[in-house]
Amino acid sequence: MLLQRRGDDHHDWSLYRGRAPVGVEWYFRERTELPTSVMLYHLEPGAEEGSHLHLTGDPASCSELSEDELYLVVAGEVVMTVDGEQAVLRSGDAVYVPHGVAHGVRNDSGAPAELVLLFGPPGGNPFTTD
């Protein structure tokens, strides 16, 4: 059984010129065969993941790969900015960010917030219908 407990791969990272570090727990970073990576973000009041994007070949990209991302708030409240548009997200709210779109999250509240972050290459969802 592959098991990872909270704290097994924890880092406090300053991300993309954000105001304060984000606590990041990266789940099965070097073991998963899934096309999606999973992180748990912990943002203390004032913590921020600065604006960034993921697009292959774009010099402004923070990664070499084009990746879509999904942010799911599991506790607290955050402000999410996507392509210049801001929204307040609370527990149970989620935002989907396609590759190549600038985005970032910050905690302007007075309490800690936690988010599950899923990211990976665009590739199609078998449940999507057009």
C-alpha positions, -999 to 999 in steps of 0.1 A, spaced: 0 0 0 14 34 -9 5 57 19 15 93 25 7 111 57 4 148 61 39 163 67 58 135 47 65 159 18 59 194 33 77 225 22 71 262 29 76 278 -5 76 314 -17 59 310 -50 59 333 -80 68 365 -61 39 360 -36 38 381 -4 44 352 21 53 315 18 27 289 11 27 256 30 28 229 3 22 192 8 30 174 -25 13 140 -26 32 111 -43 53 135 -63 78 109 -75 55 78 -74 23 86 -91 15 73 -126 -16 95 -128 -14 123 -153 -24 147 -125 -3 160 -96 -19 167 -62 -9 193 -36 -24 206 -4 -18 243 0 -19 259 35 -21 297 34 -18 316 66 -34 351 66 -14 372 42 1 342 23 0 344 -15 9 324 -45 18 351 -70 4 353 -105 18 328 -129 9 306 -159 19 273 -174 24 272 -212 51 253 -232 74 277 -250 61 309 -233 90 328 -217 66 340 -190 56 304 -180 68 291 -146 70 256 -160 82 239 -191 49 221 -197 14 233 -205 -7 224 -175 -43 229 -165 -50 235 -128 -79 230 -105 -80 248 -71 -105 234 -45 -109 252 -12 -113 228 17 -111 252 46 -112 290 50 -115 317 24 -92 329 -4 -91 354 -32 -85 338 -66 -74 359 -95 -77 344 -130 -69 364 -161 -73 396 -141 -108 387 -127 -110 382 -89 -134 360 -69 -137 351 -32 -137 313 -27 -149 295 4 -149 259 15 -163 237 -13 -157 263 -40 -134 255 -69 -117 272 -99 -105 256 -131 -76 273 -148 -67 263 -184 -31 262 -194 -17 296 -206 -40 317 -184 -24 339 -157 -37 331 -122 -28 332 -85 -44 328 -50 -40 347 -18 -54 347 17 -67 381 27 -88 368 56 -78 366 93 -78 328 94 -58 300 77 -71 285 45 -64 252 28 -68 242 -8 -63 210 -28 -45 218 -60 -47 194 -90 -26 200 -121 -15 182 -152 -13 183 -190 -46 190 -208 -57 158 -224 -95 154 -223 -119 143 -197 -139 111 -206 -170 126 -189 -170 159 -209 -195 161 -237 -195 187 -264 
